[in-house]
Amino acid sequence: MAKKEDMNFEDVLKKLEDITNKLEKESLTLDESVKLFEEGTELSKKCNEILENAEKRITILLNENGEIKEDSFTAED
């Protein structure tokens, strides 16, 4: 698997799911469980970073009276 820095959101999420399954289903030593928990925590931070960057990139350029205005994207109900 790619380095954590090179992983996309889907890859990170899949790895987190794998770690969760191992922690829930396998008989692991305390040390193994702690190592997986640490890895999961780092991957969770990476997911959050990816989502924050995506949120920053989701902007809408609006043409208002000939001026370009940048607004944050908000979903409509």
FIRO-657812 format. One record per residue (C-alpha): residue number from 1; residue in one letter; x, y, z. Coordinates in nm, 2 decimals. Layout:
+-----+---------+--------+--------+--------+
| num | residuo |      x |      y |      z |
+-----+---------+--------+--------+--------+
| NUM |       A |      X |      Y |      Z |
...
+-----+---------+--------+--------+--------+
//
This chain:
+-----+---------+--------+--------+--------+
| num | residuo |      x |      y |      z |
+-----+---------+--------+--------+--------+
|   1 |       M |   0.00 |   0.00 |   0.00 |
|   2 |       A |   0.11 |   0.36 |  -0.06 |
|   3 |       K |   0.27 |   0.58 |   0.20 |
|   4 |       K |   0.02 |   0.76 |   0.42 |
|   5 |       E |   0.11 |   1.09 |   0.26 |
|   6 |       D |   0.03 |   0.96 |  -0.09 |
|   7 |       M |  -0.30 |   0.79 |   0.00 |
|   8 |       N |  -0.63 |   0.94 |  -0.12 |
|   9 |       F |  -0.94 |   0.96 |   0.10 |
|  10 |       E |  -1.08 |   0.63 |  -0.02 |
|  11 |       D |  -0.75 |   0.44 |   0.05 |
|  12 |       V |  -0.72 |   0.59 |   0.40 |
|  13 |       L |  -1.09 |   0.51 |   0.48 |
|  14 |       K |  -1.04 |   0.15 |   0.36 |
|  15 |       K |  -0.73 |   0.11 |   0.58 |
|  16 |       L |  -0.92 |   0.25 |   0.87 |
|  17 |       E |  -1.20 |   0.00 |   0.81 |
|  18 |       D |  -0.94 |  -0.28 |   0.80 |
|  19 |       I |  -0.79 |  -0.17 |   1.13 |
|  20 |       T |  -1.14 |  -0.15 |   1.29 |
|  21 |       N |  -1.22 |  -0.50 |   1.17 |
|  22 |       K |  -0.90 |  -0.64 |   1.31 |
|  23 |       L |  -0.95 |  -0.47 |   1.65 |
|  24 |       E |  -1.31 |  -0.60 |   1.67 |
|  25 |       K |  -1.26 |  -0.95 |   1.54 |
|  26 |       E |  -0.91 |  -1.07 |   1.61 |
|  27 |       S |  -0.75 |  -1.18 |   1.93 |
|  28 |       L |  -0.46 |  -0.94 |   1.95 |
|  29 |       T |  -0.21 |  -0.88 |   2.22 |
|  30 |       L |  -0.23 |  -0.55 |   2.40 |
|  31 |       D |   0.08 |  -0.43 |   2.22 |
|  32 |       E |  -0.07 |  -0.52 |   1.88 |
|  33 |       S |  -0.40 |  -0.35 |   1.97 |
|  34 |       V |  -0.22 |  -0.03 |   2.08 |
|  35 |       K |  -0.01 |  -0.02 |   1.76 |
|  36 |       L |  -0.32 |  -0.06 |   1.54 |
|  37 |       F |  -0.50 |   0.21 |   1.75 |
|  38 |       E |  -0.20 |   0.45 |   1.70 |
|  39 |       E |  -0.21 |   0.38 |   1.32 |
|  40 |       G |  -0.58 |   0.43 |   1.31 |
|  41 |       T |  -0.54 |   0.76 |   1.49 |
|  42 |       E |  -0.29 |   0.88 |   1.24 |
|  43 |       L |  -0.51 |   0.77 |   0.95 |
|  44 |       S |  -0.80 |   0.95 |   1.11 |
|  45 |       K |  -0.60 |   1.27 |   1.12 |
|  46 |       K |  -0.51 |   1.22 |   0.75 |
|  47 |       C |  -0.88 |   1.18 |   0.66 |
|  48 |       N |  -0.96 |   1.50 |   0.84 |
|  49 |       E |  -0.68 |   1.68 |   0.66 |
|  50 |       I |  -0.80 |   1.56 |   0.32 |
|  51 |       L |  -1.16 |   1.66 |   0.41 |
|  52 |       E |  -1.05 |   2.01 |   0.53 |
|  53 |       N |  -0.85 |   2.06 |   0.21 |
|  54 |       A |  -1.14 |   1.96 |   0.00 |
|  55 |       E |  -1.37 |   2.19 |   0.18 |
|  56 |       K |  -1.13 |   2.48 |   0.12 |
|  57 |       R |  -1.12 |   2.39 |  -0.25 |
|  58 |       I |  -1.50 |   2.38 |  -0.29 |
|  59 |       T |  -1.57 |   2.74 |  -0.37 |
|  60 |       I |  -1.80 |   2.90 |  -0.62 |
|  61 |       L |  -1.69 |   3.19 |  -0.84 |
|  62 |       L |  -1.98 |   3.42 |  -0.89 |
|  63 |       N |  -1.99 |   3.70 |  -1.14 |
|  64 |       E |  -2.15 |   3.99 |  -0.97 |
|  65 |       N |  -2.17 |   4.32 |  -1.17 |
|  66 |       G |  -1.86 |   4.23 |  -1.36 |
|  67 |       E |  -1.66 |   4.15 |  -1.04 |
|  68 |       I |  -1.55 |   3.80 |  -0.96 |
|  69 |       K |  -1.65 |   3.71 |  -0.61 |
|  70 |       E |  -1.54 |   3.39 |  -0.43 |
|  71 |       D |  -1.79 |   3.23 |  -0.19 |
|  72 |       S |  -1.78 |   2.91 |   0.01 |
|  73 |       F |  -2.00 |   2.63 |  -0.11 |
|  74 |       T |  -2.31 |   2.57 |   0.09 |
|  75 |       A |  -2.56 |   2.30 |   0.01 |
|  76 |       E |  -2.91 |   2.40 |  -0.06 |
|  77 |       D |  -3.20 |   2.22 |   0.12 |
+-----+---------+--------+--------+--------+
//
